[in-house]
Amino acid sequence: MQVGFISDVHGNLVALETVLEDLPAVDALVCAGDVVGYNPWPGECIDALRDRDVPTVMGNHDRAVVTETGFRFNDMASAGVEHALTVLDDDQRDWLESLPDERTLFDGRVKVVHGHPEDPDRYTYPEEFSPRMLADEVVLVMGHTHVQHAETFAEGIVVNPGSVGQPRDGDPRAAYAVCDLAAMTVETHRVAYDVDRVQDAIADVGLPDRTATRLARGE
């Protein structure tokens, strides 16, 4: 079974559409959260995942739109949340609100969280990946850091597919991963998208300038 992993779309519809077009044939697609935030198209990104019935967990930006959160946001993040609050309709907000903090899928073989199995808001960087993070599942999928990385251990796989909509690992291309559950292998992928179009849209809706400039640098 081939499963695609995405995370941290962050309202970047151009990047999401490019990833969906570039994605090889898979049997399923899952998302490790933060569908909204930062970029201009939170509603359209929700619709794209909802219409495809993509199992998704709640990220910290998703949570900030629909409920109280103790997560501290910088000015760019706060502006993205405010933009989402302005443009999302009730059905889109209801979908966000329905998202769980974690999902266990494919007969318990894959667990999907946003930050860490013990804390959805914890940043977990590649140097922290460990087989101790695995419980009954054989594949753990996380997002939140926007840093793409995968490690295979004797006990299973720990993978962050990277960010679709706002990479922060020095590579501005949209990121995703594909896992073969039969072979227990994972491949990370990057694909270039029209960053200029996103930057223009960021300016048009009045989001912060740095939200646009960082996209070109992958930061």
Backbone bond lengths (Angstrom), bond angles and torsions (degrees), N, CA, C in turn:
res aa  C-N    CA-C-N  psi(-1)  N-CA   C-N-CA  omega(-1)  CA-C   N-CA-C  phi
1 M - - - 1.471 - - 1.521 109.28 -
2 Q 1.305 115.82 128.62 1.460 122.57 179.26 1.533 108.97 -100.72
3 V 1.335 115.95 125.28 1.461 120.87 -178.45 1.521 109.48 -125.28
4 G 1.327 116.24 129.55 1.456 121.34 175.29 1.516 110.49 -89.87
5 F 1.334 116.21 140.04 1.459 122.41 178.49 1.525 109.11 -118.49
6 I 1.334 117.04 129.83 1.451 121.94 173.03 1.521 108.67 -132.17
7 S 1.324 116.22 163.28 1.464 120.99 177.36 1.521 109.53 -160.25
8 D 1.319 115.52 162.77 1.466 122.75 170.48 1.528 112.35 48.99
9 V 1.326 113.84 57.71 1.467 121.18 176.50 1.528 110.00 -67.90
10 H 1.302 116.11 -40.91 1.468 123.33 174.04 1.526 113.79 51.01
11 G 1.331 115.22 49.29 1.455 119.10 171.13 1.512 115.66 65.93
12 N 1.331 117.37 16.10 1.467 121.11 -178.57 1.525 108.53 -99.24
13 L 1.324 115.83 85.79 1.460 121.05 -176.17 1.516 112.28 -64.84
14 V 1.319 117.86 -35.82 1.464 121.00 -179.51 1.527 109.68 -61.82
15 A 1.320 116.77 -46.57 1.461 120.27 178.46 1.520 111.43 -65.77
16 L 1.332 117.51 -41.40 1.461 120.58 -179.94 1.524 111.27 -62.49
17 E 1.316 117.29 -46.30 1.468 119.83 179.61 1.525 111.00 -62.50
18 T 1.333 116.77 -36.70 1.460 120.13 178.76 1.520 110.65 -66.61
19 V 1.331 117.60 -42.09 1.462 121.05 177.61 1.523 110.72 -63.26
20 L 1.325 117.82 -45.00 1.457 120.56 -179.29 1.527 111.41 -62.56
21 E 1.325 116.64 -33.66 1.464 120.18 177.42 1.529 111.21 -74.14
22 D 1.327 116.84 -35.81 1.461 121.25 -177.32 1.524 112.96 -80.29
23 L 1.315 116.47 -22.51 1.462 121.90 -175.71 1.530 110.90 -57.65
24 P 1.338 118.23 128.25 1.462 119.49 175.49 1.528 110.43 -67.50
25 A 1.295 116.93 171.45 1.461 120.86 179.90 1.526 109.87 -60.39
26 V 1.325 116.40 121.94 1.460 121.62 178.79 1.524 108.40 -129.55
27 D 1.324 114.41 159.57 1.464 119.91 178.60 1.521 111.65 -86.08
28 A 1.329 116.41 -20.16 1.460 120.67 -179.64 1.515 108.77 -160.78
29 L 1.339 114.55 160.72 1.453 122.14 177.49 1.515 107.53 -134.24
30 V 1.341 117.50 135.43 1.458 121.45 177.36 1.522 109.36 -129.29
31 C 1.326 115.96 156.96 1.470 121.48 -176.91 1.524 110.31 -128.79
32 A 1.329 115.94 130.97 1.461 122.04 -177.73 1.524 113.22 -92.61
33 G 1.329 117.61 27.98 1.452 120.52 166.89 1.511 116.66 97.91
34 D 1.338 114.05 174.42 1.460 125.32 -173.95 1.528 111.29 58.45
35 V 1.310 113.50 63.81 1.467 121.16 175.26 1.523 109.72 -72.50
36 V 1.330 116.84 -32.45 1.461 121.60 -175.25 1.523 110.39 -110.21
37 G 1.335 115.25 176.88 1.456 121.70 177.19 1.512 113.01 105.36
38 Y 1.315 116.12 150.87 1.459 125.96 174.33 1.528 114.41 68.00
39 N 1.318 118.83 -59.35 1.464 122.73 -166.85 1.526 113.29 -101.44
40 P 1.349 118.11 172.51 1.467 121.06 -162.40 1.519 117.56 -76.90
41 W 1.347 119.88 -14.13 1.466 120.21 -167.62 1.527 113.38 -120.46
42 P 1.325 120.08 56.33 1.469 119.45 -178.92 1.526 112.93 -62.96
43 G 1.313 117.37 -41.86 1.459 119.99 -178.47 1.515 112.99 -65.96
44 E 1.313 115.90 -42.04 1.464 119.81 179.97 1.532 111.13 -65.97
45 C 1.322 116.68 -34.65 1.474 119.46 177.78 1.525 110.78 -70.25
46 I 1.332 116.92 -40.65 1.461 119.53 173.68 1.518 110.50 -57.26
47 D 1.325 116.95 -48.36 1.467 120.63 -178.41 1.525 111.64 -60.15
48 A 1.333 116.31 -39.80 1.465 119.74 -178.25 1.523 111.12 -62.64
49 L 1.329 117.49 -40.45 1.463 120.43 179.56 1.520 111.56 -79.07
50 R 1.312 116.63 -40.31 1.464 120.12 179.97 1.525 110.90 -64.28
51 D 1.330 117.28 -42.64 1.460 120.28 -179.40 1.524 112.50 -64.87
52 R 1.333 116.29 -27.33 1.468 120.98 177.38 1.519 112.41 -92.25
53 D 1.344 116.48 1.40 1.460 122.33 179.82 1.523 111.10 54.91
54 V 1.330 116.35 46.04 1.464 122.12 -178.74 1.529 109.16 -80.65
55 P 1.341 118.96 118.97 1.466 119.98 175.28 1.532 109.73 -60.02
56 T 1.325 116.44 126.42 1.458 122.41 -171.33 1.517 109.11 -136.64
57 V 1.325 117.36 144.49 1.464 120.71 173.19 1.523 109.18 -106.50
58 M 1.304 115.64 165.61 1.465 121.29 -176.71 1.524 110.86 -84.94
59 G 1.327 115.98 125.83 1.455 121.27 172.45 1.509 111.09 -92.90
60 N 1.319 116.53 173.57 1.466 119.78 -177.47 1.521 112.67 -66.72
61 H 1.337 118.42 -32.86 1.466 120.52 176.61 1.529 110.36 -72.37
62 D 1.322 116.99 -38.68 1.465 120.41 175.32 1.529 109.95 -59.02
63 R 1.336 115.27 -45.12 1.466 120.27 -178.68 1.528 111.17 -64.02
64 A 1.327 116.56 -38.21 1.461 120.04 -178.02 1.526 112.13 -64.60
65 V 1.322 116.51 -26.60 1.464 120.10 -179.95 1.524 111.50 -76.26
66 V 1.332 117.72 -31.31 1.467 119.97 -170.91 1.521 114.88 -112.43
67 T 1.335 118.09 -10.38 1.456 119.12 -177.04 1.518 109.50 -158.50
68 E 1.313 116.61 177.79 1.451 121.15 176.52 1.524 110.22 -72.71
69 T 1.312 118.13 143.95 1.451 122.28 176.71 1.520 109.14 -141.36
70 G 1.323 116.04 143.63 1.447 120.28 176.77 1.511 113.17 -88.57
71 F 1.347 115.89 3.42 1.463 119.79 -177.01 1.532 109.30 -71.62
72 R 1.343 115.77 136.94 1.467 120.77 -179.66 1.526 110.21 -88.87
73 F 1.311 116.59 124.08 1.454 122.02 -178.07 1.527 110.74 -108.05
74 N 1.339 115.65 142.51 1.457 119.24 170.97 1.529 109.51 -80.81
75 D 1.324 116.95 -179.75 1.464 120.41 -175.03 1.526 112.08 -62.61
76 M 1.342 117.39 -39.54 1.462 120.00 179.39 1.518 111.10 -63.67
77 A 1.328 115.94 -45.85 1.455 120.09 -179.78 1.528 111.34 -63.93
78 S 1.327 115.90 -42.80 1.467 119.83 179.44 1.524 111.23 -61.74
79 A 1.331 116.46 -40.03 1.464 120.10 178.96 1.520 111.03 -63.93
80 G 1.327 116.88 -38.74 1.458 120.04 178.40 1.512 112.45 -65.65
81 V 1.331 116.55 -39.40 1.462 120.51 176.89 1.523 110.42 -64.57
82 E 1.334 117.03 -44.61 1.462 120.51 179.22 1.526 111.22 -62.29
83 H 1.325 116.64 -39.14 1.458 119.84 177.61 1.520 110.75 -62.46
84 A 1.340 116.54 -43.98 1.467 119.71 178.99 1.522 110.74 -62.67
85 L 1.330 116.88 -41.83 1.460 119.57 178.77 1.530 111.71 -60.11
86 T 1.322 115.79 -30.58 1.469 120.75 -178.66 1.517 112.77 -76.91
87 V 1.347 117.18 -38.40 1.462 119.70 -168.70 1.525 114.78 -102.65
88 L 1.326 119.70 -18.59 1.463 119.91 -177.46 1.525 111.02 -73.08
89 D 1.329 116.02 141.53 1.463 119.45 174.36 1.527 109.19 -90.23
90 D 1.331 116.30 176.30 1.465 120.52 -174.17 1.526 111.88 -62.68
91 D 1.325 117.46 -39.87 1.465 119.78 -179.40 1.527 111.39 -65.06
92 Q 1.306 116.52 -38.90 1.465 120.14 178.62 1.521 111.06 -67.40
93 R 1.319 116.94 -41.17 1.465 120.72 176.87 1.521 110.63 -64.59
94 D 1.328 117.02 -40.93 1.468 120.47 178.98 1.528 110.64 -61.96
95 W 1.331 116.52 -39.72 1.468 119.45 178.63 1.523 110.48 -63.09
96 L 1.330 116.69 -45.98 1.464 119.76 177.15 1.525 111.20 -58.48
97 E 1.323 115.61 -44.63 1.459 119.90 -176.37 1.524 111.93 -65.09
98 S 1.319 116.61 -26.12 1.471 121.13 -178.00 1.529 112.93 -78.98
99 L 1.330 117.75 -10.38 1.460 119.84 -174.10 1.530 110.71 -71.54
100 P 1.339 117.64 136.51 1.462 121.14 176.33 1.529 111.13 -84.08
101 D 1.325 116.04 167.21 1.464 120.58 176.11 1.522 112.07 -75.05
102 E 1.323 117.56 -24.24 1.463 120.29 177.08 1.520 109.70 -151.02
103 R 1.302 115.14 157.86 1.458 122.00 175.55 1.524 108.60 -135.56
104 T 1.328 115.62 143.37 1.455 121.77 170.37 1.522 107.35 -116.46
105 L 1.331 116.10 123.33 1.455 122.35 -168.23 1.530 111.29 -127.70
106 F 1.333 114.43 166.18 1.463 122.20 173.23 1.531 111.19 55.27
107 D 1.341 113.21 60.22 1.469 121.35 177.82 1.523 112.32 57.55
108 G 1.329 115.61 35.99 1.451 120.78 175.93 1.511 115.29 80.71
109 R 1.314 117.59 6.36 1.464 119.97 -175.52 1.520 112.67 -81.08
110 V 1.334 117.54 -26.22 1.466 121.77 -175.46 1.520 109.83 -123.94
111 K 1.330 116.04 127.29 1.464 121.18 171.66 1.529 108.27 -110.31
112 V 1.329 115.73 136.43 1.461 121.80 179.84 1.520 108.51 -120.63
113 V 1.336 115.88 124.57 1.460 122.26 175.68 1.528 107.23 -131.51
114 H 1.326 116.10 175.25 1.467 117.28 177.19 1.518 111.59 -95.44
115 G 1.332 117.30 -55.25 1.456 119.56 -174.46 1.510 114.21 -104.86
116 H 1.334 116.91 -52.39 1.468 122.92 -175.98 1.528 106.34 -162.62
117 P 1.335 118.53 149.01 1.475 119.08 -179.58 1.521 113.91 -58.11
118 E 1.332 117.21 -26.80 1.456 120.19 -178.15 1.527 113.28 -96.74
119 D 1.328 117.61 -11.69 1.463 120.80 -176.30 1.526 108.62 -159.45
120 P 1.333 118.17 110.27 1.464 120.41 -176.04 1.521 114.32 -63.86
121 D 1.338 117.21 -17.16 1.467 120.26 -178.65 1.530 113.40 -103.13
122 R 1.316 117.42 6.86 1.470 120.44 -178.14 1.524 110.67 -86.02
123 Y 1.316 116.35 127.49 1.458 121.03 174.17 1.532 108.96 -74.24
124 T 1.326 116.47 125.37 1.460 121.53 -179.11 1.521 108.52 -121.99
125 Y 1.320 116.26 105.12 1.462 121.78 -174.29 1.526 111.10 -89.42
126 P 1.336 117.90 163.41 1.467 121.17 -173.88 1.523 114.81 -52.11
127 E 1.324 117.65 -37.55 1.460 119.51 -178.10 1.531 112.79 -67.23
128 E 1.329 115.88 -13.19 1.464 120.39 178.31 1.525 112.96 -94.94
129 F 1.325 118.42 -6.50 1.457 120.52 -178.73 1.527 109.52 -61.58
130 S 1.327 115.80 133.86 1.458 120.64 -174.74 1.519 109.63 -154.12
131 P 1.329 117.75 149.04 1.471 119.27 174.34 1.516 112.38 -63.66
132 R 1.330 117.30 -19.28 1.468 120.13 177.96 1.525 111.87 -66.42
133 M 1.323 117.17 -16.56 1.457 120.52 177.66 1.524 111.93 -75.56
134 L 1.324 116.73 -18.95 1.456 121.63 -179.64 1.523 110.14 -82.67
135 A 1.326 115.75 139.71 1.458 121.16 174.75 1.533 107.85 -110.48
136 D 1.316 117.15 -113.75 1.466 119.98 178.95 1.522 112.43 -81.40
137 E 1.339 116.71 -19.04 1.461 120.37 -179.89 1.532 110.42 -77.10
138 V 1.340 115.49 162.63 1.470 120.19 175.96 1.521 111.48 -108.26
139 V 1.325 117.68 -9.88 1.463 122.05 175.26 1.529 108.12 -134.68
140 L 1.329 115.69 125.41 1.463 122.15 175.50 1.519 108.37 -112.41
141 V 1.333 116.38 124.23 1.463 122.62 -179.39 1.524 108.73 -111.74
142 M 1.326 116.25 127.68 1.463 122.04 -179.85 1.523 109.90 -133.06
143 G 1.325 115.94 161.07 1.460 121.51 174.00 1.518 109.86 -130.04
144 H 1.339 115.99 -133.14 1.469 125.73 168.34 1.532 113.97 79.53
145 T 1.333 119.49 -43.43 1.461 120.15 -177.57 1.518 112.92 -81.88
146 H 1.331 117.71 -19.89 1.465 123.32 -175.27 1.536 110.88 65.71
147 V 1.310 117.36 22.33 1.466 123.26 179.87 1.524 108.06 -116.07
148 Q 1.314 116.13 116.97 1.461 121.39 -176.45 1.527 111.18 -77.26
149 H 1.336 115.61 130.41 1.463 119.34 177.87 1.525 108.95 -167.86
150 A 1.328 116.07 146.76 1.464 121.74 175.47 1.516 108.97 -141.92
151 E 1.327 115.56 140.17 1.458 120.87 175.26 1.522 109.28 -134.54
152 T 1.327 114.88 138.25 1.457 121.63 177.48 1.520 109.06 -108.83
153 F 1.318 115.80 125.16 1.454 123.13 178.02 1.529 108.76 -114.90
154 A 1.300 116.86 170.17 1.467 120.15 176.09 1.530 110.58 -59.41
155 E 1.337 115.92 -31.65 1.463 120.73 -177.61 1.527 113.26 -82.87
156 G 1.331 118.08 -17.82 1.448 120.34 -178.85 1.515 112.22 151.84
157 I 1.313 116.01 -160.67 1.466 122.91 -173.09 1.522 110.00 -118.86
158 V 1.324 116.25 136.28 1.466 123.07 169.83 1.525 106.91 -116.92
159 V 1.329 117.31 125.91 1.459 120.11 -173.22 1.524 111.28 -141.62
160 N 1.308 115.12 136.49 1.460 122.76 164.91 1.526 105.34 -113.25
161 P 1.329 118.22 113.79 1.462 119.48 -177.08 1.514 114.04 -69.61
162 G 1.344 116.68 -5.69 1.456 120.05 -175.31 1.512 110.78 85.18
163 S 1.307 115.78 179.40 1.458 120.88 -176.25 1.525 111.56 -97.14
164 V 1.324 115.09 131.63 1.463 120.01 171.39 1.525 110.06 -67.95
165 G 1.329 116.78 -48.10 1.448 120.27 -165.79 1.501 117.96 -103.40
166 Q 1.369 117.20 -9.55 1.461 118.73 179.64 1.534 109.70 -159.68
167 P 1.332 117.76 70.31 1.472 120.05 179.14 1.523 111.60 -59.40
168 R 1.335 114.96 147.17 1.471 120.31 179.67 1.526 111.41 -131.30
169 D 1.305 117.07 27.23 1.459 120.20 -178.89 1.525 111.93 -113.31
170 G 1.329 116.02 21.73 1.455 120.88 177.33 1.513 114.75 85.17
171 D 1.311 117.76 -1.71 1.464 123.37 178.86 1.522 106.87 -116.86
172 P 1.337 119.10 112.65 1.464 120.67 -174.68 1.525 114.46 -74.78
173 R 1.313 117.58 -7.63 1.459 119.34 -178.68 1.533 111.37 -71.13
174 A 1.325 116.20 146.89 1.461 121.35 177.84 1.525 109.69 -63.17
175 A 1.321 115.66 143.67 1.463 121.30 -172.98 1.523 111.56 -117.25
176 Y 1.325 115.31 148.57 1.461 122.02 171.08 1.524 108.21 -161.50
177 A 1.316 117.20 175.96 1.462 121.58 179.78 1.524 109.30 -141.85
178 V 1.332 115.43 158.72 1.458 122.37 176.67 1.519 108.18 -132.20
179 C 1.329 115.49 131.17 1.464 121.64 -178.40 1.521 109.80 -117.44
180 D 1.314 115.89 134.87 1.464 122.86 172.22 1.527 106.60 -98.60
181 L 1.340 116.69 106.20 1.453 120.20 -175.79 1.521 113.03 -71.85
182 A 1.319 117.17 -22.68 1.461 119.33 177.42 1.521 110.89 -76.13
183 A 1.317 116.42 -46.39 1.469 121.21 -179.01 1.525 112.27 -84.10
184 M 1.333 117.03 -13.21 1.470 122.99 -176.11 1.532 110.52 56.06
185 T 1.331 113.85 54.90 1.455 121.51 175.31 1.522 108.67 -128.36
186 V 1.329 116.01 156.18 1.454 121.10 178.10 1.517 108.54 -138.61
187 E 1.330 115.83 138.32 1.461 122.35 176.91 1.516 108.47 -122.16
188 T 1.340 116.50 133.62 1.453 121.23 174.45 1.527 109.13 -94.42
189 H 1.319 115.69 147.63 1.465 122.03 -176.13 1.525 109.80 -133.42
190 R 1.339 115.93 150.95 1.467 123.02 171.16 1.519 108.08 -133.22
191 V 1.332 115.47 147.01 1.456 120.58 178.72 1.528 109.05 -145.26
192 A 1.324 116.51 132.99 1.460 121.53 178.38 1.526 110.21 -73.88
193 Y 1.321 116.16 145.18 1.465 121.26 177.18 1.529 108.30 -136.46
194 D 1.323 116.51 175.17 1.456 121.92 -174.92 1.531 110.44 -80.43
195 V 1.323 115.88 84.16 1.464 121.38 -178.91 1.529 110.60 -62.96
196 D 1.338 117.45 -37.85 1.467 120.62 -178.95 1.522 111.33 -57.57
197 R 1.311 116.41 -40.05 1.472 120.22 -179.60 1.525 110.54 -63.97
198 V 1.312 117.05 -39.82 1.461 120.77 178.85 1.524 110.20 -68.18
199 Q 1.312 117.21 -42.87 1.459 120.65 179.15 1.523 111.36 -60.32
200 D 1.333 117.05 -41.01 1.466 120.51 177.72 1.526 110.84 -62.87
201 A 1.333 116.57 -41.32 1.460 120.26 -179.18 1.523 111.28 -68.57
202 I 1.328 117.37 -35.89 1.466 121.43 176.31 1.530 110.02 -59.34
203 A 1.335 116.27 -45.21 1.463 120.04 177.92 1.524 111.28 -64.46
204 D 1.318 116.84 -40.41 1.469 121.23 -176.92 1.524 112.14 -61.86
205 V 1.347 117.13 -36.87 1.470 118.98 -177.11 1.525 111.86 -94.28
206 G 1.334 117.83 0.08 1.448 121.40 173.75 1.518 115.67 82.13
207 L 1.330 117.66 23.20 1.456 120.70 174.38 1.529 109.70 -77.26
208 P 1.338 118.92 161.76 1.470 121.14 -174.08 1.528 113.64 -59.64
209 D 1.326 116.59 145.75 1.460 121.69 -179.20 1.521 111.84 -57.50
210 R 1.333 117.66 -39.91 1.462 119.42 -175.73 1.525 111.44 -67.88
211 T 1.318 118.00 -25.92 1.459 119.76 174.18 1.521 110.07 -57.92
212 A 1.321 115.51 -34.46 1.463 120.40 179.09 1.517 112.30 -80.30
213 T 1.329 117.42 -47.63 1.466 119.91 -172.41 1.518 112.19 -66.86
214 R 1.331 117.98 -33.35 1.467 119.92 -177.76 1.522 112.22 -67.31
215 L 1.350 117.09 -25.80 1.461 119.47 -179.01 1.516 112.44 -59.84
216 A 1.325 116.19 -38.57 1.466 120.39 -177.35 1.519 112.50 -71.56
217 R 1.325 116.45 -16.70 1.463 120.76 -177.85 1.524 112.64 -107.21
218 G 1.294 116.97 -6.23 1.455 120.08 -178.14 1.516 111.84 63.70
219 E 1.337 115.63 49.30 1.475 118.82 -176.46 1.514 111.20 -136.31
